[in-house]
Amino acid sequence: MKNKILGISFFEHYLTVWVILCMIAGVLIGVFIPEIPKFLSKFEYAKVSIPIAILIWLMIYPMMMKVDFKSIKDVGKNPKGLFITWITNWLIKPFTMYGIAYLFFFVIFKTLIPPDLAKDYLAGAILLGAAPCTAMVFVWSHLTRGNPAYTVVQVATNDLIILIAFTPIVAFLLGLSGITIPWATLLISVLLFVVIPLTAGIFTRTQVIKRKGLNFFNNTFIKKFNNTTIVGLLLTLVIIFSYQGEVIINNPLDIFLIAIPLTIQTFLIFFVAYLAGKKFKLPHNIAAPAGMIGASNFFELSVAVAIALFGPTSPVALATIVGVLVEVPVMLTLVKIANNTKHWFPKLKES
């Protein structure tokens, strides 16, 4: 009951626990019942696993329905928070992720991670760094009492930028890491896992509101999908980790090693945006969500693209999954920091 009061569901609050359990279940299936992942791997098209694609749609579709693109018309009223969000997410975050991940995987952990594996983990980190959060940020914004309308604008414009910026940034940084990526594959991944579900989400939202009203959509319809994203994510993890069983068994320390730079990056990006909001005298209810959007990752997209580009058995996919593993505990810590530093920001005038 306490979790509901806080605005975060039981599933979401203990997401790290469920992720760990799914990791274990997937590894055990891969080791003891290898026929299952072998059978599922038959259902592929253009290097995309059909079962995983379906589950990823289950994750992304409910998120996209929550985005109200009509709010974009109010962007000009208070643009500083948007500028901070855009600059942090697209001009800073992907490149600090690359730098931090490269430092740890190729320098600090040089004796612990072979070069080829380090290259794959770096690729996974790049995919995470180039995909700022879209849905879970609504939870983090709510927990910091963020301005919901402004958060929607931040998320909506971010989704539009993803369509333009994600592919060239990922291609550029993956090229720096020594991996050659076909642009067509990247574009198809973005089409499958952003454009189509985004279009479907907007269409569904528009039709339901038109027929039943906004109150019905917010209080009845969308709540039917409350656990769809989490269930889709957990089932996806079971399948992925069944493919990853051998890699994990052979590299048990690597999950911990991957988590270190990802965690450092998350804290860094949060404070870049959050302190920028403080410097520009933004209200706390805009600055906090700005920090949360950059710190959190659109891990569903990262996992999807990792699978499409490198396959579900690749260590690249494993690196993106570790991003899911560290997401909730780190973000809850940042929520606490944001709530404890509210006095840094100007007080809102009572209306």
Summary of the structure (lengths in Angstrom):
residues: 351
radius of gyration: 19.6
end to end distance: 31.0
largest distance: 62.6
contacts: 1251
relative contact order: 0.19
helix: 81%
strand: 2%
